[in-house]
Amino acid sequence: MTDRPKAAGVDPAAVIAGCLMFALVLFLPPILNDSDTLWQISTGAWILDHRAIPATDPFSFTAGDRPWFAHEWLAETLMALAFRTGGMRGIMVLAAASTGLTAGVLLHYLRRFLPGTYAFACLIVALSNAAPSMLARPHLIAWPCLALWCGGLVTARANRTAPSFALLPVMVLWVNLHGSFMLGLLLAGAFLVEALRDPGARRRRVFTSWAGFLLAAWSVALINPDFLAGVLFPIHLLGMKSLAWIGEWEPADFSGFQPLEIVILGGLALGFTGKVTLPPIRLLLLLGLVHGALSHGRNDQILGIAGVLILAEPLGASLARGRAEALGVAWRWLSTGAALVAVAGLAVRITLPLSPERTGVAFAAMLDAVPPALRAQPVLNEYGLGGQLIFNGVRPFIDSRADLYGDTFLVRYHRIVAPDLVELERTLSEYRIAWTIFPSSHPVVPVMDEMSGWRRLIGADGFVIHARED
C-alpha cells in the first residue's frame, strides 16, 4: 500500500482539469441529444410551478393519474431552473459545470495515490469511458457525488480509518439526484469487508467505526421525499424484465469502437504482466463494475469514474509510485489561466446560439403544423419521442419512464411497434388513437401508410405523422 495521503489544499492541477473540462463541454451540443432531457425539464418545471413533487403522473394519457414519484426531483428542478435562466444553453452550462467538477474531484483524489502522469492518464480513461453517457440528464448532475463519495471511501481506507461523517451530506444530495446512489451504499459495505480483512486490523474497532458510518449512510439516504421507497427504487427498476430492449439498458455493443474495450484490454494486459496486483475485494469490485458495464451500456460511466478511484491506491503500490508531487507557483498561475478560459467560454456559450435541432424548435414547428384539436386527442408515439411530446404539451402514449409504465405495458408496446399488426390495430381501437408520430425509418410507418382509414398527414424533418381519415 502507498503512504497515507495527507490532507491538501486546493490542487492547481485539479482546478486546471475542472476548468478546461467545463470549457470543453460548453461546446459539445451532442450532450443535448437525449430527448429524456426534455421531459425531465418539464418535471422540474411542474415541481417549481406547484411547489410540490408529483404523486401521480401528470403527463401521459395512458398512465395519467397512476402513482408516480419523481425520484430524480432535485436534478430535474435544477434543470428546470437552468432552462428558465438560459434555455438549452443554460442546460449546457449546468451539464458542463457538473462534468468539470467531476474532472477536478477525480484528479484531486487520483493525485493522492499516483504521480502526475499516471493520475492524468487515469483521468482520461475515466472520462473517455463516461463520454458515451455525457448527456444532459440527472445521472450527469450526480457525477460529482459519485466522485466525492468514492474518493472519500478510498482515502479513508488508505488512512486506515473509517470515512468521515462529513461525507454524509454527499449521500443526502445523491439520493435526491439519481438512483446511482445505491452504488455508493454498496461500495461502503464492500470497503467495510476489506477493512476487516486488513492484516493487523483491530477488527472490533474497525467494525464499529465502519459499521457506524455505513448505518449513518443508509439512514441519511432515507432523507428523500419518498423515504424507504426512494431508497429501494433502484432495486425495483433493475428488477424490471423489459429493460433489455430499451436502448440505454441494452448490453454493450462492440461492433464499433467502444472505450470500454480499451479499459478491458488494458486491464488484462496489466494483469497478465504481473506488474499490478489487486487485493481480493478491489478485484471483486472491479469485476462487478465490468459486469455491470457489459450488461448495460449506461454503466460504462460508473466503471470509468468509480473504477479509477478504486484502483488508484493498489495501482500506485504495485507500480511503486507515490503520490503526485506538490505543484509550484507556475501551476497556480496556470490554474488562474484555466479559470479565465472557463469564464471566457461561458461568455461565448451564453451569446452563441444553438441550432434549432438542439433547442427543440424544429420539432415544435413540425407539431405546430398538426391542428390543435388533433394534438389534444390520443396519440401513438415512438418510445424516444415521449420526452419531446411532453415538453411541447402533448400527452404521449409512452415515454422513457419505464418504472411508471411497468413490464406488462412495455412488453405490449414492444409488440405494437414490432409491428404486430393485430396488436397495433387493437391498440389503435382500444385507446381511440387519433394520430401517430414515428421516425420516418420506423417499421410502423409503412404499415400505417397501407392501413385503411388512415392518411399520412406530415412527413418532414425525419418524422412521419399519420391521422385518422374524417
N, C-alpha and C positions, 0 to 999 in steps of 0.2 A: 504494500500500500504506500501511497505517497505521503509526504509530510502533511500535517494538518493545515488546511487552508486558513489563512488569517483573515480577520475582518478587514475590509478595504473600503476606501472612499470611492468617489466617482472614478470609474475606469475610462480614460480617454479613448481607448480602443473600442469599448462598448458604445460610447457616445458616437464615435465616428460610424460604426456599423449601423446603429439605430437611425441616425440622421440620413445616411446615404440610402438605406433601405426605404425609409419614409419617402424620400425624394423620388426614388425609382418607382415605387408602387403608385405614386400620384399620377404617373403617366402610363399606366397599364390598363387601358379600358377593358380588356378581357375579364377583369375582376367583376364586371357587371354582366357577365354572360349568363348568369343563372337567374331564371325568372322567379325562383323562390324568393329572391331579394325583394320583389315587389309585394308579394302577399305579406312578407314579414314587416315591411314598411307600413302596410295597411293595418296590420295587427297593432303595431306600435301607435299608429295614429288613433285607432279605436281606443286604446288604453289612455292616451292623452286626452281625447275628447270626453270620455266617460269617467276618467279618473278612477278606473277600476280595471281589473283583469277579467276578461270574459269567462263566464262559467259555462256558457253554451256557444256553439259555433254561430258566428254572425254573418258568415259569408256564403256557404254552399247551399244550393237549393235541395240537394239530395240528403245532406246530413244536417241541414239547418235545425237549430234548437236542440241538437243532440249534445249531451255533456261533453265539453272540451275545455281543456285548460292550456293556456299559452305558457308552456314550460320554459321558453326562452324569452320571457316577457321583458327582462331588463335589457337584453341585447336589442330586442325589437323596439323598445322605447327609445334607446339611444339612436337606432337607425332612423326612426321617425323624426327625432329632433334634428339629426344631421340633414335629413331630407328637407325639412321645413326651413332650415337655415340656408342651405345651398343647393337644393335639388340633388340630382345624381352626382354632381361634383362634391357636394357635402358628404355623400355616401363614400365616395372615393377617398376623401380626406380621412374619414373615420377608419376605413379599412387600412389605409397607409399608416396611420398612427398606430394601430394595433400591430401591424406587421413590423414596423420599425421598432416598437417597444419590445416585441418578441426577440428580434435580432439582437438588440442591445443586451437584454437579460441573458440570452443564451451565451453570448460571447463573454459576458461578465463571469458567469459560472464556469465556462469551459477554461478560461484563463487561470482559474484557481487550481486546475489539475494538469494543464498542458501548456507547453511553451507557445509563443505567438503563432508560429506557422501551423502547428498541429491544431491549435484552437480554431484558427481561421478556416482550415480545411474542414474541420468538423462542422463549423457553422455553414459552410457552403453545402455540405452533404445534407444537413438538416433542412435548410431552406429549399434545396432542389427537390428533396423528397416531398416536402409540403407544397411545392409550387402547383401541382395539379388541383389542389383544393384551395388555392388562393382566390377565393370568391367572396364577395361582399355579403357574408351571411354570419349568423351568430357564432358558428364554430371558429371563425377567424377572429372575432372580437374576444373570444375566450382563450386564444393562444397565449397571451401574456400570463394568464392564470396557470396554464399548463407548464410554462417555462419556470415561473416563480416557484410553484409548488414542487416540481421535480428537482429544481436547483436547491431548494431548501432541504429536501429529503437527503439528497446525495451529500450535501455539505455536512449535515448532521451525522451521517454515517462516517464520513471521513474524519470528523472530530470526535468520534466515539461517544456521541451524546444523542439524546432524543431531540427531535425538532423543536424549535421554539414555538410557544403558543402564539407568538406574534405572527405566525404563518396562517393562523386560523381565519382571519378576515379574507384571505385569498379564497378559501373554500366557500365562504358566505357569498362572495361575488360570483364565483364559478358556478355554483349550483343554480343561480338565477340567470346565468348567461347561456349555458349549454349543457347538454347531457353528458359530455365527456368528463364531467366532474367525477363520475364513478371510477374512472381510471385512477384518479388521484387517491381515492379512498383505498382502492385495491393495492396500489403501489405502497402506501403507508403500511399496510398489513404485510406485504412481502418484505419490506425492509425491517420490520419487527422480527420476522423469522431469521433474516440474515444477521441481525444484531445478536440474537440469541445463539447463533452458531459461531460467532466470532471467538477464536481461541483466547482464553483468558478472561472472557467476559464474566462479570458478576451477574449471573443470569436473573436472579431475583430483582436486582436493582434495574437491570436493563428492561426486564419485562414490565416492571411497574412504571418506569418513565415512558417507554414507547406505547404501552397499552393505554396509559393515561392520555397521551396525545391522540392515539387512534380513536379512543372513546369520545374525546372532545371534538375530533374532526367529524365523526358520524353525527354527533349531537348538533353541531353548528350547521351541518348540511340540512337539518330539518328547518332551518330558518329560511323557508321559502313559502310562498302563499298556499301551496298545495300540501305542505307538511310531509307526512310519510309517503303519500302517493307521489310527491315530487321527487323524492329520493329513489323510489322504486321504478320510476318512469323508464329509465334506460334499459332496465331488465325486461320490462314489458315490451318495449319497442324491439329489442333484439330477439325476442321470442316470436315475433311475427313471421309466419312461413312465407308470406307473399313478397318479402323484401327482395328475393332473388332476382326478380325481373325488373326491379327499379334501378335505373342507370347507376346512381351513385353507390348503391349497395351491391352491385354485381362484383364478382371476383376480379382480381387484377388481370388485365389483358396484355400479354406480352407479344402480340402480333406486330406491334410497333415498339419504338424505344420507350422505356419507362425508367425513371430514376431509380425505382425500386430494384431493377435488375442490377444496376451498378452497386447498390448497397449490399445485395445478397452475394454477388460475386466477390466484392471486396472483403466481406466478412469471411467468406470461405477461404479466400487467399490468405488472410491473416491467420485463420485457424490452422490451415494446412502447413504454413511455415513454422508454426510452433512459437512464434515470437510473442503472441498475445494469448494469455490465458485469462479466463473469467471465473470468478467464484460461482459456485453452483446456482445460487439464487439469481445472480445477474444473468447467467446463461439462460435460465428458465424464463426470466423476464424478457430477454431479447427474443427468444424463440416464440414466446407468446405474442409479442408485438409483430414479429414477422408473419406469424399465422394470421393475425388479425388483418394485416395489410394484404395478404394473399386472398383472404376470404372476402373482404370488402374493400374496393378501391379507395373509399373515403378514409380508410385508416392509415394510408401512407403518411399523412401529416403527423399522426401520433407517433408512428415509428421514427420519423425524422426528428421531431422535437424532443420527445421523451427518450428515444433511443440513444442519442449522442450524449445526453446528460447521464444516463445510466451507465454508459461505457466509459465516460471520461476518466474517472479515477483508476479503474483497472487498466485502461489503455495506457495512461501515463506511467503506472507502475511497471507494466510489462515491457514498455519501451525504455525504461529507466530515464524517463524525462520528468523533470519537476514542473512546478507551476511557472507561469509566464513571468518574465522579468518585469520589474517596475518600469514604467514609461517616463521619459524625461519631459522637460518643458516644451520641446519641439512638438511632441504629441499633443500636448494641451492646446497649442496653437492650431494644430491640425483639427482637433475636435471643435474648436471655435469656427474654423473654416467650414467644417462639415455642417455645423448648425446653421451657418449663413446660407449654405447651399439648400438646406431644408426649408428655410424661410423663403428664399427666392423661388424654390419650386412650388411652395404653397401659393405664393402670389401669382405665379404664372397659371397654376391649375385653376385658381378661382376665376381668372379672367378668360381662360381659354375655353371655348365652347366644346361640347361633346356632340358627336354625330346623332341624328335623330334615332338611329337604331339603338344607341346606347341609352338614350333618355326615355325610350318607350314612345316617343312622339309618332314614329312611323306606324306602330301597331295601333295606337289610339286613333290615328287618322283613318286607318282601314275600318276600325269598328264604327267610327262616325258615319261611314257610308251605309251601315246597317240601320234601317228605320228604327227609331226609338221604341215603337210599340213592339217590334220583333225582338229587340235586345232585352226587353223586360220579360220575355217568355223563356221557358226552359230550353237550355242548350246542351248538346252533347259535344264535349271538347276533348282534345288530346291532353293527356296527363300533364305534360310540361307547360301547357298554356293556361293552366288554372291560375297561376300567380298573376299573369298579365290581365286576365279577365277580372279577378278580384280588384286589382289596382285601378281598373277602369270602371268599377261599379257594376260589373256583371256577375251574377251569382252562378258559378260554374257547376257542372255535373260532378267534376272531380278536380282535386288539386293535389299537391305533393305532401299533404299532411296524412301520411299513411296511418298514423295512430288514430286519427279521427274516423277514417272510413272502415278500418278493420279488415281482417283477412278475407272474410266472405265476400264483401263488396269488391275488394281489389281483385280477387280471383275471377269474379264475374266480369269486371271491367276488362280484364286481360282477354277473356273470351270474346267480348264485344268487339275489341279493336284488332283481333287476330287477322281478319274478322271472321267470326262465326255468324253466318247470315241469319240463322234462326234467332240467335241471341240478340243480334243487332236489331232485327225487326221487332222482337218482343220488347226490347228496351225503348225503342222509339215510340211504341204504342203505350207501354206502361207508364212512362214518365211524361207522355204528351210532349215529346221533343218537337220544338217548332223550327229549330235551326241547328246546324252543326258547324264546327270550325276545326280544321286539321291542317297540318303542314301539307303542302302540295304533293310531297313524295310519300305520304302515308298510305298504306294499303286500303284504308277505309274510303279514300277519295274516289277511286274508280268504281267502287261498289255503289256509293251514293250517286255517282253520275248516271248509273244504269237503273237506279231504284225508281219504281213507279210512284208518282205523287210527289217527287222532289225535283228541284231545279238548282242548278249552280247559280248562286247569287253574285258571288265575288270570287275572283281569282287574281290575287295581287300580292306582291312582296313575299312570295313563298308560302302563302296560305290560301286555302280554299274554304269558302263558306257556302253551304247549301241551305235552302229554306223549303219548307212545305209549299206546294202549289196551292193557291187560293181555290 
